[in-house]
């Protein structure tokens, strides 16, 4: 293995052993190869907080137009228009403005009662049990239920949507994603439902997408075409579905690993927002975002050439000691967290408020019913995907009742 740097440090986003604990590798990259080149898969990686943050806002050089997933960039497939994840200004500005109007913090906050009721329905039957799998019982189900609430997708159809989304993100252990052009932001699952909703408007986000007027790139004021609505719906249904579920799993794991901090949160629920953001910093669900380099750019004495993909290692940046004190310590009292897990700049995650709400409500309801738990580590399993990092199985062990 050769790199463009004087180090034998090796980073491979598909390596199962690295994925099991990537942080020692990130630490070596930050110190020995802050501009790292992997010649097996032909990509560069930036690992220091300052470099990642700077690249995230430098969209003319680090472009989203070929996707924000390394595997899709490498596949070179044609991307559907109208996906803000795959756009830069001016198209990104236009489409994000439209999405911002239908994806408002007020709309997110209005969901809290429904989200809390769903958590109660999921967790109440488990009270008195010796344990349960937090992923199967809550984390893997809740995000799609919430997206379904937003879009108005009938509950009986939500599992199919979640499974389709998850399967598109899955990778064989140790292998890149098998990218199929027809699966990238495909809204085929929603064709019949969108037509039905067009004839039966409601107060859901789908109805707003069908009726929202905006000024397009030619200056024409219009509504979205059916194909554009399909694409937007696919993006909304997919974004945050798997990542938010992984967040819930990490919250359970981190608080089991730090019972003293968990006891503080049980007693003082006002700490929960801090817990959410420290968990997002310490164990981000998405460890990297990819960009396509549009022109030669210099980092640490090396030229990252135009025409190559670059991974911006968010998880490494979140633990950079140049930015954080004691970054390898999980600390719910940490000040000025400002992690990069949701991105930075014009591509900052539109669903950040929703993810925080889901994490906050899920943790609050979990702690109310189960103030203590351990993890059955031997029966826990990390998910086999290179795009997000989290748990596929995680049984909680509850204290024996006296």
Secondary structure, DSSP 4 states (H G I P E B T S, - for coil): ---SSS------TT-HHHHHT-HHHHHHHHHH-SEEEETTTTEEEE-SHHHHHHHHH-TTTEE-TT-SSHHHHHHTPPPPTT-GGG--TTHHHHHHHHHHHHS-HHHHHHTHHHHHHHHHHHHGGGTT-SEEEHIIIIIHHHHHHHHHHHHT--HHHHHHHHHHHHHHH---TTS-----GGGTT--GGGHHHHHHHHHS--SSHHHHHHH-EEE-TTS-EEEPPHHHHHHHHHHHHHTTHHHHHHHHHHHHHHHHH-HHHHHHHHH-GGGHHHHHHHHHHHT-S---EEEEE-S-EEETTEEE-TT-EEEE-HHHHTT-TTTSTTTTS--TT-S----STT--GGG--TTHHHHHHHHHHHHHHHHHH-S--EE-GGG-EE-S-SS---EEE-EEEPPPP-
